[in-house]
Amino acid sequence: MSEAMVEDILRSNHLSVTTPRRRILGWFLKKDSALSHHDIEAGTQRSFDRVTLYRTLQTFLEKGIIHIVPSTDNVIRYALCKEACKEGHHHDDHVHFVCDACGTTQCMDKITIPAVRLPKGYRVRQIGMVVTGICGRCR
């Protein structure tokens, strides 16, 4: 992960390149699993306040840079979106795997959630699927 890559992602999403944004996005790019607020605070050495963290995450969500990962423990986690995501339109219809041993949450990008047909008059807001078990590292 290079600093230039972080800046390219921010600029391509029409965002100012600020220190908190660079550090938070850089931390996401270094990790291959979903991150909680606590994970991000710890990984960026708490170099900015929680309001800045919250606002940065909200901005990244709105721009399609990250998505919220469903969880089994009610902790909000975020993961990087792939190229298909853009502002106001996420393509995060994949399975998320939570390891029972180490607790990491990973996007299983190649395993998509099947289409769900709801009765007439219903509208889907979000679909999420969480699979739990033991990851390859803990096995």
N, C-alpha and C positions, 0 to 999 in steps of 0.2 A: 504494500500500500504506500503510495507516494503522496506527498503533500499536494502535488499538482493534480492528482486524481480527485482528492477531496475538493479542491478549489474548482475543478471542472464540473463536478456534480452540483455544487452550490450555484455556480454561475449559470449552468444549463437550466436550473430551476428558478432563475431570476432572483436569487437570494444574495444578500450582502455577505461577503466573506468576513466573518467575525471570529474571534478566538474561541468562544464557546461552541459555535457551530462547527468549526474545524476540529476541535477536540472531540466533540460528541460523535460526529460523523466518522472521524478517524478511528474511534473506538469500535464503532459498529463494523467497519471494514476489517479490523484486526480479528474480530471474533466470528466464529462460525455457528453461533447459537443465538437465541433470542436473549435480550437483555432487559432487566427490570430497572426501575429508577435507582435502586441501591447499587446494582451492578455498574451502572453508568457513573454514578457518583464516585464509587470506589476506583473505577478504571481511569477516571479523569482527575484523580486526586482532589476531589471536591474544590476545584479551582474557581467555581462560581456558585451563586446561590440557587436554591431550589426553584425559585420563580423563573429564573433564566433557563434552567433545565426544563421545566414544564413547558414554557413558551417555545423553546427550541423543538422539543418533541412534537408539540401541537403543529408547529409550522412544517416540520418534516412529514407528519401525517397528511396534512392538507396538500402538500406538494407531491405526494406519492413516492417519497424517498423511503419511508418505513411504513410498516403496517402493524396493527395490534395482533398479537398471537393469543388465541384462546388458551385458557389454562384450567387446570383442575383444582388449583389452590387459591383462586381469586386474586392472584398477584398479576398486575398488568405487566406484560412483557411486550417488547417491540423487536421486530426483525427487519432487515433491509429488504426492500422490494426489488424485484427484478426489473428488467428493461421495459416490460409491458405496462408497468404502473405509471400513471401520470396524475397530474393535479385533478382531484375530484373523482378519480376512477382507478380503484385498486383491482389488481388481478391476483388476489391471494387465496384462490380457491384450491389450495393444496392442504395436505395432511400435515399436522404438527406432531412431533414425537417428543414425549417427555420421559427421560430416563428415571426410573425408580431409584437407582443407586446414587447417581451423582446430581440429579436434578436439572441437568441441562435440557433446554427445549430447542429442538432443531426443526427447520422447515424441510419437509420432504417434497421438494418442488416437482418432482416427477410423478408423484402420486396425487392425482386430483380427486376432489370430492365429487361424487356423482351429482348430476342435476337433480334438484328437488322440485317437484311439481306440487304447488299448493292449490287448494280449492279456489274457485272464482271469488274475487273480492279481497284476497290476501295478497300482500306484497312483501317480498323478501327484503330485509335490511342488511343482514349479514348471515353467512353460513360458516360454521367452523367445525373442524373435526380434530380431536386430540386422541392420539394413540399413546398408551403408556406401556413401558416394558424396560428392558435393559439395552443400553446402547452398545455399539461395537467396541468402544474403549473400555467399558466396564465388564463386558462379557469375558 
